[in-house]
Amino acid sequence: MAIACADAALEPRPPATAVVAPGASFGELVVHDVTPVDSPLRALTEADVVERTPAPVGAVGLVVDPETGYRLVVRRSGEVLIASTDEVVQVFEAPERRFGFGDAVWVGPGLLALTALNDGFLAVLSTGELTQHFCFLPTWMEPQFDAIVQRSDALALDRTHDRLYAQPQTDGETEAGTVLEGFLSSYALSDGAERTWYRMPRPVPRATGMVVLSPGPGDGERDAPRLLLAYPATLSRGPHLQIFDGEAATLTPSVDLTSIDVGHVGALAVDEAAETLLVLATQEIVALPLALFRNE
């Protein structure tokens, strides 16, 4: 049975299996539709790669201390390891072990944000303490927790405006692998309050990593950042990156990662000091210039 958001107090809403209508409004909350842009992926070359460094296998999260460049990886099981040495520095216990954790970001000294089933948590590295902080179950969905689960394998932080971004997907537990809806949502870092919801285009692949390219509260109605998202291989594409533009509400193909021998992306992170995008691959971290994406 799925676990409900820890502090959800939801009024009855349309059934969870119902598709949200374009531009649907729920009180003050408006769901914005995202339009896919038909554009080819750019191929990278080895000349675009800044460096390749070894990384622990099986990681789903990569975090970087913006002050020191210190890198940690997080496994779905909750193990946190130093990226360069494989040394375990902490083990967090996931509320739902069947799912574990999905992604992580560095919030502040010794403090991470983690996604788990239906919820996002603040996690203290020194003690292993977890505190439920935000809920990415869409508030218009009737809480049929025996039928659906909400998960996000991508998490990003806009430090300028203190916003957390996730890519929640509503899965039907009774139909293995069925994705009912996919979203991109934002939350206030200060109190975890939901801010903006975008509905992603179908088909709905599950993003495996996400970073903020440029910050973005927009016109007051919604947050409108530019984000870079990693997607797994499909029948027509290998692992690749796409750019989400919150102001235009578009999703545009960016680069093909198979062209630099990246067959799997576990997470994305930014090293601000080095001005690089870090791609967590199967056994390595591949660094690319951020300018490749910020100038698109």
C-alpha positions, 0 to 999 in steps of 0.5 A: 500500500502506498504511503500518503503525504505525511501532512496531506489534508486534501479535500475531495477532488477528481479521481486520481485516474482522471486526466487534468484538463488543459489550464485546469484551475483548483482554487488559486492553483493553475496547472500549466500545459507544457508543449514539446518542441520538435527539434533534433538532438545535438551530438557532443564530442569528446572535445566537449568533455571537461573531465571524467572522474570515477564514481560509485555504482548504483547512485541516483543522486549527486550533490555538490557543496557550492562553496567547496566543490565537495561531491557526494552521491546518494544511492536509492538505498539511502547510502551517502558516499564521497564521490571520489573515495566510495566512503560511506558517510551516512545512511538514511532510512527511506520511509518506503524501502521498496522505492527508497530515494529518488534524487538529492540536492545540497541545500546548505552545510550538512543539509540535503533535500531528498525525494522519496515516495510521495514526499520530499525530505530535509536530511541532516548528514551528521545525524541521519535525521529526516524531516518531511518538508514538501509533498508532491502528490497533486493537491487536486487528486483524491487520495486513493493511496491504495491505487496510486503512488507519486514519485520523482527521480529528479530534484533541483534547487534554485538558490536565488529564489529558494525554490525546489523543483521536482518532476512528480509522476503519478503511477498506477500501482495496480498496473506495473509501470503505468504512468497516469500523469507527469508533472513539473512542480515547484515548492518554497524552500522555506516551508515546503509550500507548493508553488507552481504545477506544469503538466508534462507532455505525453508520452511521459518518460521519467526524468532521472536528473534535473538542474536549474540553468537560470532562476525564475519566479515569473509574473507572480502567478507561477515560477518560470525557470529554465531547467535542464532535465535528463531522460533515459533511452527510448525506442527512438533516442538514447539517453539525452538532455532536454531544456524546460522553459517555464516562461514559454512552457516548452520542453526542447531536446538539447543534446544526445549523451550517447555521442560521448559514451554515456549510456545511463544518467543517474543524476545531474548536478552543477559545479558553480565554481568550475562552471560545469554540468556534472552528469552522473553516469554508471561508473563515472562523473562526466563534466561538461561546460555549463555554457553549452546549455546556458547559451541555448 
